[in-house]
Amino acid sequence: MYITPEELQKRLNKTELRVQERTRKPRQREERLTDDERTLIGILDSVDTQKNIAELMGVSQTTVSNNSRGLVGVATGVDKELRERVNSGKETIAEEKLEHEKKIQEQLITNLAAALGHVANNMSSTSSSEASRIAVDMSKILDRVSSPGKESKGNRTAIIINVPSMKEEKHYQTIDV
């Protein structure tokens, strides 16, 4: 098959390379955020991921990142009032979380003490090996509940359960010699 020079030129002209740059249009919501919304976005950054916050609030992840650091935009720089509001909101959330964790911790320790009392009442029919396992498990629970985190490293709580000795003859084994 032979191609004439005109047909070759025609085919070569069909192939054109077009480079188009995609530009991201700013989301409409970003342009009209109020100060309270920017503060909320900045505070939520300490609670959830930037992607989830961006989807929830209808903004970009960059906006979430900027607002969490007190920036209104990359070009405008730091808004000191926004940064102060965001930091105070994060501190309030951290304090409330700490209070909530302390309440839960106190309730768990109370429940553990009640469970220990219940176990102590039922020790008459328990073997010493089973009592030992119960004590080890309860001390592990107490370690986890009483001081979670780094401060409990190296400190272990031991719960000692004394099983009353068996004084009746039916509890002893008989050995024939």
TIRO-2110 file (N, C-alpha, C; in Angstrom, 1 decimal):
// TIRO-2110
0.8, -1.2, 0.0, N, 1, A
0.0, 0.0, 0.0, CA, 1, A
0.9, 1.2, 0.0, C, 1, A
0.6, 2.1, -0.9, N, 2, A
1.4, 3.3, -1.1, CA, 2, A
0.5, 4.5, -0.7, C, 2, A
1.1, 5.5, 0.0, N, 3, A
0.4, 6.7, 0.4, CA, 3, A
1.0, 7.9, -0.3, C, 3, A
0.2, 8.7, -0.8, N, 4, A
0.7, 9.9, -1.5, CA, 4, A
1.2, 10.9, -0.5, C, 4, A
2.1, 11.8, -0.9, N, 5, A
2.5, 12.8, 0.1, CA, 5, A
1.4, 13.6, 0.7, C, 5, A
0.4, 13.9, -0.1, N, 6, A
-0.7, 14.7, 0.4, CA, 6, A
-1.5, 14.0, 1.4, C, 6, A
-1.7, 12.7, 1.2, N, 7, A
-2.4, 11.9, 2.2, CA, 7, A
-1.6, 11.7, 3.5, C, 7, A
-0.3, 11.5, 3.3, N, 8, A
0.5, 11.4, 4.5, CA, 8, A
0.5, 12.7, 5.3, C, 8, A
0.5, 13.8, 4.7, N, 9, A
0.5, 15.1, 5.4, CA, 9, A
-0.9, 15.3, 6.1, C, 9, A
-1.9, 14.8, 5.4, N, 10, A
-3.3, 14.9, 6.0, CA, 10, A
-3.4, 14.0, 7.2, C, 10, A
-2.8, 12.8, 7.2, N, 11, A
-2.9, 12.0, 8.4, CA, 11, A
-2.0, 12.5, 9.5, C, 11, A
-0.9, 13.1, 9.2, N, 12, A
0.0, 13.6, 10.2, CA, 12, A
-0.7, 14.8, 10.9, C, 12, A
-1.4, 15.6, 10.1, N, 13, A
-2.1, 16.8, 10.7, CA, 13, A
-3.2, 16.4, 11.6, C, 13, A
-3.8, 15.2, 11.5, N, 14, A
-4.8, 14.8, 12.4, CA, 14, A
-4.4, 14.6, 13.8, C, 14, A
-3.1, 14.2, 14.0, N, 15, A
-2.6, 13.9, 15.3, CA, 15, A
-2.1, 15.2, 15.9, C, 15, A
-2.8, 15.7, 16.8, N, 16, A
-2.4, 16.9, 17.5, CA, 16, A
-2.3, 16.7, 19.0, C, 16, A
-1.4, 17.3, 19.6, N, 17, A
-1.2, 17.2, 21.0, CA, 17, A
-1.7, 18.4, 21.7, C, 17, A
-2.7, 18.2, 22.5, N, 18, A
-3.3, 19.3, 23.3, CA, 18, A
-3.0, 19.1, 24.7, C, 18, A
-2.4, 20.0, 25.4, N, 19, A
-2.1, 20.0, 26.8, CA, 19, A
-3.0, 21.0, 27.5, C, 19, A
-3.8, 20.5, 28.3, N, 20, A
-4.7, 21.4, 29.1, CA, 20, A
-4.4, 21.2, 30.6, C, 20, A
-4.2, 22.3, 31.2, N, 21, A
-4.0, 22.3, 32.6, CA, 21, A
-5.3, 22.3, 33.4, C, 21, A
-5.4, 21.5, 34.4, N, 22, A
-6.6, 21.5, 35.2, CA, 22, A
-6.4, 22.5, 36.3, C, 22, A
-7.3, 23.3, 36.5, N, 23, A
-7.2, 24.2, 37.6, CA, 23, A
-8.4, 23.9, 38.6, C, 23, A
-8.0, 23.9, 39.8, N, 24, A
-9.0, 23.6, 40.8, CA, 24, A
-9.8, 24.8, 41.2, C, 24, A
-11.0, 24.7, 41.0, N, 25, A
-11.9, 25.8, 41.4, CA, 25, A
-12.1, 25.7, 42.9, C, 25, A
-12.0, 26.9, 43.6, N, 26, A
-12.2, 26.8, 45.1, CA, 26, A
-13.7, 26.4, 45.3, C, 26, A
-13.9, 25.6, 46.3, N, 27, A
-15.2, 25.3, 46.7, CA, 27, A
-16.0, 26.5, 47.1, C, 27, A
-17.2, 26.6, 46.8, N, 28, A
-18.0, 27.8, 47.1, CA, 28, A
-18.0, 28.1, 48.6, C, 28, A
-18.1, 27.0, 49.3, N, 29, A
-18.2, 27.2, 50.8, CA, 29, A
-17.0, 27.8, 51.4, C, 29, A
-15.8, 27.6, 50.9, N, 30, A
-14.6, 28.1, 51.5, CA, 30, A
-14.6, 29.6, 51.4, C, 30, A
-15.1, 30.2, 50.4, N, 31, A
-15.1, 31.7, 50.3, CA, 31, A
-15.9, 32.4, 51.3, C, 31, A
-16.9, 31.7, 51.8, N, 32, A
-17.9, 32.4, 52.7, CA, 32, A
-17.9, 31.8, 54.1, C, 32, A
-16.8, 31.3, 54.6, N, 33, A
-16.7, 30.7, 56.0, CA, 33, A
-16.7, 31.9, 57.0, C, 33, A
-17.5, 31.8, 58.0, N, 34, A
-17.5, 32.8, 59.1, CA, 34, A
-16.4, 32.4, 60.1, C, 34, A
-16.1, 33.3, 61.0, N, 35, A
-15.1, 33.1, 62.0, CA, 35, A
-15.4, 31.9, 62.9, C, 35, A
-16.7, 31.8, 63.2, N, 36, A
-17.1, 30.7, 64.0, CA, 36, A
-16.9, 29.3, 63.3, C, 36, A
-17.2, 29.3, 62.0, N, 37, A
-17.0, 28.1, 61.3, CA, 37, A
-15.5, 27.7, 61.2, C, 37, A
-14.7, 28.7, 60.9, N, 38, A
-13.2, 28.5, 60.9, CA, 38, A
-12.7, 28.0, 62.2, C, 38, A
-13.2, 28.6, 63.3, N, 39, A
-12.8, 28.1, 64.6, CA, 39, A
-13.3, 26.7, 64.8, C, 39, A
-14.5, 26.3, 64.5, N, 40, A
-15.0, 25.0, 64.6, CA, 40, A
-14.2, 24.0, 63.8, C, 40, A
-13.8, 24.3, 62.6, N, 41, A
-13.0, 23.5, 61.8, CA, 41, A
-11.6, 23.3, 62.4, C, 41, A
-11.1, 24.3, 62.9, N, 42, A
-9.8, 24.2, 63.6, CA, 42, A
-9.8, 23.3, 64.8, C, 42, A
-10.9, 23.4, 65.6, N, 43, A
-11.0, 22.6, 66.8, CA, 43, A
-11.3, 21.2, 66.5, C, 43, A
-12.1, 20.9, 65.5, N, 44, A
-12.4, 19.5, 65.1, CA, 44, A
-11.2, 18.8, 64.6, C, 44, A
-10.2, 19.5, 64.2, N, 45, A
-8.9, 18.8, 63.7, CA, 45, A
-8.3, 18.0, 64.8, C, 45, A
-8.5, 18.3, 66.0, N, 46, A
-7.9, 17.5, 67.1, CA, 46, A
-8.8, 16.3, 67.4, C, 46, A
-10.0, 16.3, 66.9, N, 47, A
-10.9, 15.2, 67.2, CA, 47, A
-11.0, 14.1, 66.1, C, 47, A
-10.9, 14.5, 64.8, N, 48, A
-11.1, 13.6, 63.7, CA, 48, A
-10.1, 13.9, 62.7, C, 48, A
-10.1, 13.1, 61.6, N, 49, A
-9.1, 13.3, 60.5, CA, 49, A
-9.5, 14.5, 59.6, C, 49, A
-8.5, 15.1, 59.0, N, 50, A
-8.8, 16.2, 58.2, CA, 50, A
-9.7, 15.9, 57.0, C, 50, A
-9.5, 14.7, 56.5, N, 51, A
-10.4, 14.3, 55.3, CA, 51, A
-11.9, 14.3, 55.8, C, 51, A
-12.1, 13.7, 56.9, N, 52, A
-13.5, 13.6, 57.4, CA, 52, A
-14.1, 15.0, 57.7, C, 52, A
-13.3, 15.9, 58.3, N, 53, A
-13.7, 17.2, 58.6, CA, 53, A
-14.0, 18.0, 57.3, C, 53, A
-13.1, 17.8, 56.3, N, 54, A
-13.3, 18.5, 55.0, CA, 54, A
-14.6, 18.1, 54.4, C, 54, A
-14.9, 16.8, 54.4, N, 55, A
-16.2, 16.3, 53.8, CA, 55, A
-17.4, 16.8, 54.6, C, 55, A
-17.2, 16.8, 55.9, N, 56, A
-18.3, 17.2, 56.8, CA, 56, A
-18.7, 18.7, 56.6, C, 56, A
-17.6, 19.5, 56.5, N, 57, A
-17.8, 21.0, 56.4, CA, 57, A
-17.9, 21.5, 55.0, C, 57, A
-17.6, 20.7, 54.0, N, 58, A
-17.6, 21.1, 52.6, CA, 58, A
-16.5, 22.0, 52.2, C, 58, A
-15.3, 21.7, 52.8, N, 59, A
-14.1, 22.5, 52.5, CA, 59, A
-13.0, 21.6, 52.1, C, 59, A
-11.9, 22.1, 51.7, N, 60, A
-10.7, 21.3, 51.3, CA, 60, A
-9.9, 20.9, 52.6, C, 60, A
-9.1, 19.8, 52.4, N, 61, A
-8.2, 19.4, 53.5, CA, 61, A
-7.2, 20.5, 53.9, C, 61, A
-6.8, 21.3, 52.9, N, 62, A
-5.9, 22.4, 53.1, CA, 62, A
-6.5, 23.4, 54.0, C, 62, A
-7.8, 23.7, 53.8, N, 63, A
-8.5, 24.7, 54.6, CA, 63, A
-8.5, 24.2, 56.1, C, 63, A
-8.8, 22.9, 56.2, N, 64, A
-8.9, 22.3, 57.6, CA, 64, A
-7.5, 22.4, 58.2, C, 64, A
-6.4, 22.1, 57.5, N, 65, A
-5.1, 22.2, 58.0, CA, 65, A
-4.7, 23.6, 58.4, C, 65, A
-5.0, 24.6, 57.5, N, 66, A
-4.7, 26.0, 57.8, CA, 66, A
-5.5, 26.5, 59.0, C, 66, A
-6.8, 26.2, 59.1, N, 67, A
-7.6, 26.7, 60.2, CA, 67, A
-7.1, 26.0, 61.5, C, 67, A
-6.7, 24.8, 61.5, N, 68, A
-6.2, 24.2, 62.8, CA, 68, A
-4.9, 24.8, 63.3, C, 68, A
-4.2, 25.5, 62.4, N, 69, A
-2.9, 26.2, 62.8, CA, 69, A
-3.1, 27.7, 62.9, C, 69, A
-4.4, 28.1, 62.7, N, 70, A
-4.7, 29.5, 62.9, CA, 70, A
-4.5, 30.4, 61.6, C, 70, A
-4.3, 29.7, 60.5, N, 71, A
-4.2, 30.4, 59.2, CA, 71, A
-5.5, 30.5, 58.5, C, 71, A
-5.8, 31.7, 58.0, N, 72, A
-7.0, 31.9, 57.2, CA, 72, A
-6.7, 31.4, 55.8, C, 72, A
-5.5, 31.7, 55.3, N, 73, A
-5.1, 31.3, 53.9, CA, 73, A
-3.6, 31.3, 53.9, C, 73, A
-3.0, 30.7, 52.9, N, 74, A
-1.6, 30.6, 52.8, CA, 74, A
-1.0, 32.0, 52.6, C, 74, A
-1.6, 32.8, 51.8, N, 75, A
-1.1, 34.1, 51.5, CA, 75, A
-1.3, 35.1, 52.6, C, 75, A
-2.4, 35.0, 53.3, N, 76, A
-2.8, 36.0, 54.3, CA, 76, A
-2.0, 35.8, 55.6, C, 76, A
-1.5, 34.6, 55.9, N, 77, A
-0.7, 34.4, 57.1, CA, 77, A
-1.6, 34.1, 58.3, C, 77, A
-1.0, 34.3, 59.5, N, 78, A
-1.7, 33.8, 60.8, CA, 78, A
-2.7, 34.9, 61.2, C, 78, A
-3.8, 34.4, 61.6, N, 79, A
-4.8, 35.2, 62.2, CA, 79, A
-4.7, 34.9, 63.7, C, 79, A
-4.2, 35.8, 64.5, N, 80, A
-3.9, 35.5, 65.9, CA, 80, A
-5.2, 35.2, 66.7, C, 80, A
-6.3, 35.9, 66.4, N, 81, A
-7.5, 35.7, 67.1, CA, 81, A
-8.0, 34.3, 66.8, C, 81, A
-8.0, 33.9, 65.6, N, 82, A
-8.4, 32.5, 65.2, CA, 82, A
-7.6, 31.5, 65.9, C, 82, A
-6.3, 31.7, 65.9, N, 83, A
-5.4, 30.7, 66.5, CA, 83, A
-5.7, 30.6, 68.0, C, 83, A
-5.9, 31.7, 68.7, N, 84, A
-6.3, 31.7, 70.1, CA, 84, A
-7.6, 31.0, 70.4, C, 84, A
-8.6, 31.2, 69.5, N, 85, A
-9.9, 30.6, 69.7, CA, 85, A
-9.7, 29.1, 69.5, C, 85, A
-9.0, 28.7, 68.5, N, 86, A
-8.8, 27.2, 68.2, CA, 86, A
-8.0, 26.6, 69.3, C, 86, A
-7.0, 27.2, 69.8, N, 87, A
-6.2, 26.6, 70.9, CA, 87, A
-7.0, 26.5, 72.2, C, 87, A
-7.8, 27.5, 72.5, N, 88, A
-8.6, 27.5, 73.7, CA, 88, A
-9.7, 26.4, 73.6, C, 88, A
-10.3, 26.2, 72.4, N, 89, A
-11.2, 25.2, 72.2, CA, 89, A
-10.6, 23.8, 72.3, C, 89, A
-9.4, 23.6, 71.8, N, 90, A
-8.7, 22.3, 71.9, CA, 90, A
-8.4, 22.0, 73.4, C, 90, A
-8.0, 23.1, 74.2, N, 91, A
-7.7, 22.9, 75.6, CA, 91, A
-9.0, 22.5, 76.3, C, 91, A
-10.1, 23.1, 76.0, N, 92, A
-11.4, 22.8, 76.7, CA, 92, A
-11.7, 21.3, 76.4, C, 92, A
-11.6, 20.9, 75.2, N, 93, A
-11.9, 19.5, 74.8, CA, 93, A
-11.0, 18.6, 75.5, C, 93, A
-9.7, 18.9, 75.6, N, 94, A
-8.8, 18.0, 76.3, CA, 94, A
-9.1, 17.9, 77.8, C, 94, A
-9.5, 19.0, 78.5, N, 95, A
-9.9, 19.0, 79.9, CA, 95, A
-11.1, 18.2, 80.1, C, 95, A
-12.1, 18.4, 79.2, N, 96, A
-13.4, 17.6, 79.3, CA, 96, A
-13.1, 16.1, 79.2, C, 96, A
-12.2, 15.8, 78.2, N, 97, A
-11.9, 14.4, 78.0, CA, 97, A
-11.2, 13.8, 79.2, C, 97, A
-10.3, 14.6, 79.8, N, 98, A
-9.6, 14.1, 81.0, CA, 98, A
-10.5, 13.9, 82.2, C, 98, A
-11.5, 14.8, 82.4, N, 99, A
-12.5, 14.6, 83.4, CA, 99, A
-13.3, 13.4, 83.2, C, 99, A
-13.7, 13.2, 81.9, N, 100, A
-14.6, 12.1, 81.6, CA, 100, A
-13.8, 10.8, 81.8, C, 100, A
-12.5, 10.7, 81.5, N, 101, A
-11.7, 9.5, 81.7, CA, 101, A
-11.6, 9.2, 83.2, C, 101, A
-11.4, 10.3, 84.0, N, 102, A
-11.3, 10.1, 85.4, CA, 102, A
-12.5, 9.5, 86.0, C, 102, A
-13.7, 10.0, 85.6, N, 103, A
-15.0, 9.5, 86.1, CA, 103, A
-15.1, 8.0, 85.7, C, 103, A
-14.8, 7.7, 84.5, N, 104, A
-14.8, 6.3, 84.0, CA, 104, A
-13.9, 5.4, 84.9, C, 104, A
-12.7, 5.9, 85.1, N, 105, A
-11.6, 5.2, 85.8, CA, 105, A
-12.1, 5.0, 87.3, C, 105, A
-12.7, 6.0, 87.9, N, 106, A
-13.2, 5.8, 89.3, CA, 106, A
-14.3, 4.7, 89.3, C, 106, A
-15.2, 4.8, 88.3, N, 107, A
-16.3, 3.8, 88.3, CA, 107, A
-15.8, 2.4, 88.1, C, 107, A
-14.8, 2.2, 87.2, N, 108, A
-14.2, 0.9, 87.0, CA, 108, A
-13.5, 0.4, 88.2, C, 108, A
-12.8, 1.2, 89.0, N, 109, A
-12.2, 0.8, 90.2, CA, 109, A
-13.2, 0.4, 91.2, C, 109, A
-14.3, 1.1, 91.3, N, 110, A
-15.4, 0.8, 92.2, CA, 110, A
-16.0, -0.6, 91.9, C, 110, A
-16.2, -0.8, 90.6, N, 111, A
-16.7, -2.1, 90.1, CA, 111, A
-15.8, -3.2, 90.4, C, 111, A
-14.5, -3.0, 90.2, N, 112, A
-13.5, -4.0, 90.5, CA, 112, A
-13.4, -4.3, 91.9, C, 112, A
-13.5, -3.3, 92.8, N, 113, A
-13.6, -3.6, 94.3, CA, 113, A
-14.8, -4.4, 94.6, C, 113, A
-15.9, -4.1, 94.0, N, 114, A
-17.1, -4.9, 94.3, CA, 114, A
-17.0, -6.4, 93.8, C, 114, A
-16.3, -6.5, 92.6, N, 115, A
-16.1, -7.9, 92.1, CA, 115, A
-15.1, -8.6, 93.0, C, 115, A
-14.1, -7.9, 93.6, N, 116, A
-13.2, -8.6, 94.5, CA, 116, A
-13.9, -9.0, 95.8, C, 116, A
-14.8, -8.2, 96.3, N, 117, A
-15.6, -8.6, 97.4, CA, 117, A
-16.5, -9.8, 97.1, C, 117, A
-17.1, -9.9, 95.9, N, 118, A
-17.9, -11.0, 95.6, CA, 118, A
-17.0, -12.3, 95.5, C, 118, A
-15.9, -12.2, 94.9, N, 119, A
-14.9, -13.3, 94.8, CA, 119, A
-14.5, -13.8, 96.2, C, 119, A
-14.3, -12.8, 97.1, N, 120, A
-13.9, -13.2, 98.4, CA, 120, A
-14.9, -14.0, 99.2, C, 120, A
-16.2, -13.7, 98.9, N, 121, A
-17.3, -14.4, 99.6, CA, 121, A
-17.4, -15.8, 99.1, C, 121, A
-17.0, -16.1, 97.8, N, 122, A
-17.1, -17.4, 97.2, CA, 122, A
-15.8, -18.2, 97.2, C, 122, A
-14.9, -17.9, 98.0, N, 123, A
-13.6, -18.5, 98.0, CA, 123, A
-13.6, -19.9, 98.8, C, 123, A
-14.6, -20.2, 99.5, N, 124, A
-14.6, -21.4, 100.3, CA, 124, A
-14.5, -22.7, 99.4, C, 124, A
-15.0, -22.6, 98.2, N, 125, A
-15.1, -23.8, 97.4, CA, 125, A
-14.1, -23.7, 96.2, C, 125, A
-13.2, -22.7, 96.3, N, 126, A
-12.2, -22.5, 95.2, CA, 126, A
-10.8, -23.1, 95.5, C, 126, A
-10.2, -23.7, 94.5, N, 127, A
-8.9, -24.2, 94.7, CA, 127, A
-7.9, -23.1, 94.7, C, 127, A
-6.7, -23.3, 95.3, N, 128, A
-5.7, -22.3, 95.4, CA, 128, A
-5.2, -21.9, 94.0, C, 128, A
-5.1, -22.8, 93.1, N, 129, A
-4.6, -22.4, 91.7, CA, 129, A
-5.6, -21.5, 91.0, C, 129, A
-6.9, -21.8, 91.2, N, 130, A
-7.9, -21.0, 90.6, CA, 130, A
-7.9, -19.6, 91.2, C, 130, A
-7.8, -19.5, 92.5, N, 131, A
-7.7, -18.3, 93.2, CA, 131, A
-6.5, -17.5, 92.8, C, 131, A
-5.4, -18.1, 92.5, N, 132, A
-4.2, -17.4, 92.0, CA, 132, A
-4.4, -16.8, 90.7, C, 132, A
-5.1, -17.6, 89.8, N, 133, A
-5.4, -17.0, 88.4, CA, 133, A
-6.4, -15.8, 88.5, C, 133, A
-7.3, -15.9, 89.4, N, 134, A
-8.3, -14.8, 89.6, CA, 134, A
-7.5, -13.6, 90.1, C, 134, A
-6.6, -13.8, 91.1, N, 135, A
-5.8, -12.6, 91.6, CA, 135, A
-5.0, -12.0, 90.5, C, 135, A
-4.3, -12.8, 89.7, N, 136, A
-3.5, -12.3, 88.6, CA, 136, A
-4.3, -11.5, 87.6, C, 136, A
-5.4, -12.1, 87.2, N, 137, A
-6.3, -11.4, 86.3, CA, 137, A
-6.8, -10.1, 86.8, C, 137, A
-7.2, -10.1, 88.1, N, 138, A
-7.7, -8.8, 88.7, CA, 138, A
-6.6, -7.8, 88.8, C, 138, A
-5.4, -8.2, 89.1, N, 139, A
-4.3, -7.2, 89.2, CA, 139, A
-4.0, -6.6, 87.9, C, 139, A
-4.1, -7.4, 86.8, N, 140, A
-3.9, -6.9, 85.5, CA, 140, A
-5.0, -5.9, 85.1, C, 140, A
-6.2, -6.2, 85.5, N, 141, A
-7.3, -5.2, 85.2, CA, 141, A
-7.1, -4.0, 86.0, C, 141, A
-6.7, -4.1, 87.3, N, 142, A
-6.4, -2.9, 88.1, CA, 142, A
-5.3, -2.1, 87.6, C, 142, A
-4.2, -2.7, 87.1, N, 143, A
-3.1, -1.9, 86.5, CA, 143, A
-3.6, -1.1, 85.2, C, 143, A
-4.4, -1.8, 84.4, N, 144, A
-4.9, -1.1, 83.2, CA, 144, A
-5.9, 0.1, 83.6, C, 144, A
-6.7, -0.2, 84.6, N, 145, A
-7.7, 0.8, 84.9, CA, 145, A
-7.1, 2.0, 85.7, C, 145, A
-6.3, 1.7, 86.7, N, 146, A
-5.9, 2.7, 87.7, CA, 146, A
-4.9, 3.7, 87.1, C, 146, A
-4.0, 3.4, 86.2, N, 147, A
-3.1, 4.4, 85.7, CA, 147, A
-2.8, 4.0, 84.3, C, 147, A
-3.6, 4.3, 83.3, N, 148, A
-3.3, 4.0, 81.9, CA, 148, A
-2.2, 4.9, 81.4, C, 148, A
-1.4, 4.5, 80.5, N, 149, A
-0.4, 5.3, 79.9, CA, 149, A
1.0, 5.0, 80.4, C, 149, A
1.9, 6.0, 80.3, N, 150, A
3.3, 5.8, 80.6, CA, 150, A
3.6, 5.8, 82.1, C, 150, A
2.8, 6.4, 82.9, N, 151, A
3.1, 6.5, 84.3, CA, 151, A
3.0, 5.2, 85.0, C, 151, A
2.4, 4.2, 84.4, N, 152, A
2.2, 2.9, 85.1, CA, 152, A
3.4, 1.9, 84.7, C, 152, A
4.3, 2.4, 83.9, N, 153, A
5.4, 1.5, 83.5, CA, 153, A
6.2, 1.1, 84.7, C, 153, A
6.4, -0.2, 84.9, N, 154, A
7.3, -0.7, 86.0, CA, 154, A
6.5, -0.9, 87.3, C, 154, A
5.4, -0.2, 87.4, N, 155, A
4.6, -0.4, 88.7, CA, 155, A
3.6, -1.4, 88.5, C, 155, A
3.6, -2.4, 89.2, N, 156, A
2.6, -3.5, 89.1, CA, 156, A
1.9, -3.6, 90.4, C, 156, A
0.6, -3.9, 90.4, N, 157, A
-0.2, -4.1, 91.6, CA, 157, A
-0.4, -5.6, 91.8, C, 157, A
-0.2, -6.0, 93.0, N, 158, A
-0.5, -7.4, 93.3, CA, 158, A
-1.7, -7.6, 94.1, C, 158, A
-2.6, -8.4, 93.7, N, 159, A
-3.8, -8.7, 94.6, CA, 159, A
-3.5, -10.1, 95.1, C, 159, A
-3.5, -10.2, 96.4, N, 160, A
-3.2, -11.4, 97.1, CA, 160, A
-4.5, -12.0, 97.7, C, 160, A
-4.9, -13.2, 97.3, N, 161, A
-6.1, -13.8, 97.8, CA, 161, A
-5.6, -15.0, 98.7, C, 161, A
-6.0, -14.9, 99.9, N, 162, A
-5.6, -16.1, 100.8, CA, 162, A
-6.8, -17.0, 100.8, C, 162, A
-6.5, -18.2, 100.4, N, 163, A
-7.6, -19.3, 100.4, CA, 163, A
-7.4, -20.0, 101.8, C, 163, A
-8.5, -20.1, 102.5, N, 164, A
-8.4, -20.8, 103.8, CA, 164, A
-8.0, -22.2, 103.7, C, 164, A
-7.2, -22.6, 104.6, N, 165, A
-6.6, -24.0, 104.6, CA, 165, A
-7.8, -25.0, 104.8, C, 165, A
-7.6, -26.1, 104.3, N, 166, A
-8.7, -27.2, 104.4, CA, 166, A
-8.4, -28.0, 105.7, C, 166, A
-9.2, -27.9, 106.7, N, 167, A
-9.0, -28.5, 108.0, CA, 167, A
-9.8, -29.8, 108.1, C, 167, A
-10.7, -30.1, 107.2, N, 168, A
-11.5, -31.3, 107.4, CA, 168, A
-10.8, -32.5, 106.8, C, 168, A
-11.0, -33.6, 107.3, N, 169, A
-10.3, -34.8, 106.9, CA, 169, A
-10.7, -35.2, 105.5, C, 169, A
-11.9, -34.9, 105.0, N, 170, A
-12.3, -35.3, 103.7, CA, 170, A
-11.5, -34.6, 102.6, C, 170, A
-10.9, -33.5, 102.9, N, 171, A
-10.1, -32.8, 101.9, CA, 171, A
-8.7, -33.3, 101.7, C, 171, A
-8.2, -34.1, 102.6, N, 172, A
-6.9, -34.7, 102.5, CA, 172, A
-6.9, -36.0, 101.6, C, 172, A
-5.8, -36.2, 100.9, N, 173, A
-5.7, -37.4, 100.1, CA, 173, A
-5.2, -38.5, 101.0, C, 173, A
-5.7, -39.7, 100.8, N, 174, A
-5.2, -40.9, 101.6, CA, 174, A
-4.3, -41.7, 100.7, C, 174, A
-3.1, -42.0, 101.3, N, 175, A
-2.1, -42.8, 100.6, CA, 175, A
-1.9, -44.1, 101.4, C, 175, A
-2.1, -45.2, 100.7, N, 176, A
-1.9, -46.5, 101.3, CA, 176, A
-0.5, -46.9, 101.1, C, 176, A
0.2, -47.3, 102.2, N, 177, A
1.6, -47.7, 102.2, CA, 177, A
1.7, -49.2, 102.2, C, 177, A
END
